[in-house]
Amino acid sequence: MKLAFSTNAFSRHTLSDALEAIAAAGYAGVEILADKPHWYPEKFDPREAEGIRKQLERLKLGISNINANCTFGYWTDAPPEPFFEPSLIAPDAKLRADRARMIGNTLQFAQAIGAENISITSGKALPTMPPDKAMKQLKEGLKPLLEQAEKLGVKIGIECEPMLFIEWATELRELIDTLGSKMLGANLDLGHSIVLGEDLPTITKLLGDRIWNCHAEDLIGRKHYHLIPGQGTVDWAALVGSLKAINYQRFVTVELYTYPDRPAEAARESIQFLQQFV
């Protein structure tokens, strides 16, 4: 296992500055936010991607993931809850199409900079989109994206999130098995599993070699608020042990979007604590 840090903690900084700070903190890798103010997937510009790739090479940073979970930058007049919209199960067909296009651009960007995987969420089952209809729509939306992913050689990981349509590890495993694509897996947020009351050894074994990247953060109890590792109640030895038990050898990415006021400090404190486990 290797440690990475997500640039979504640096939402008040440029992507370039975020990469510099994460490398300076001593991380082996970085997760890049596919949203404003970092790399926004409205379009794919090969020249822009090449500049980012060169900076990553200079800093000797691997890429744990391209995080396309949210699209705050899509909205000029944001709805009350813009976090996961537009999604592949949005009731509005135009919003679904826009989201699919942005995911497609993210896949191209990931290939251009050498990332092996991107992450997305299912979105919420909003009014007029009951669960059976949402599942049908999600499968229809994913199929062409998975075909594109296979052509590009970039995997798609779905992140289970409390209160979203794909919320539980068992639901994601069923979706993976049903669609049957080798490109579909999990961006497993271990904190989310704790919030939901899932047993980490059970779900890491369930998802197994379909875990493309792990998010990690501390929590107090099962309250969903991302804290610097070491400042909550997470049993880190047990958490890391559940990954070692399945011989997980990819990145553990610290995700602390809750610290936009002091991201570099949060990055340094996190790695100082986690190095005793990873």
Secondary structure, DSSP 8 states (H G I E B T S, - for coil): -EEEEEGGGGTTS-HHHHHHHHHHHT-SEEEEESSTTS--TTS--HHHHHHHHHHHHHHT-EEEEEE-S--GGG-SS--S--TT-S-TT-SSHHHHHHHHHHHHHHHHHHHHHT-SEEEE------TT--HHHHHHHHHHHHHHHHHHHHHHT-EEEE---TTSSS-SHHHHHHHHHHH--TTEEEEEEHHHHHHHT--HHHHHHHHGGGEEEEEE-EEETTEEEEE-TTSS---HHHHHHHHHTTT--SEEEE--TT-TTSHHHHHHHHHHHHTTT-
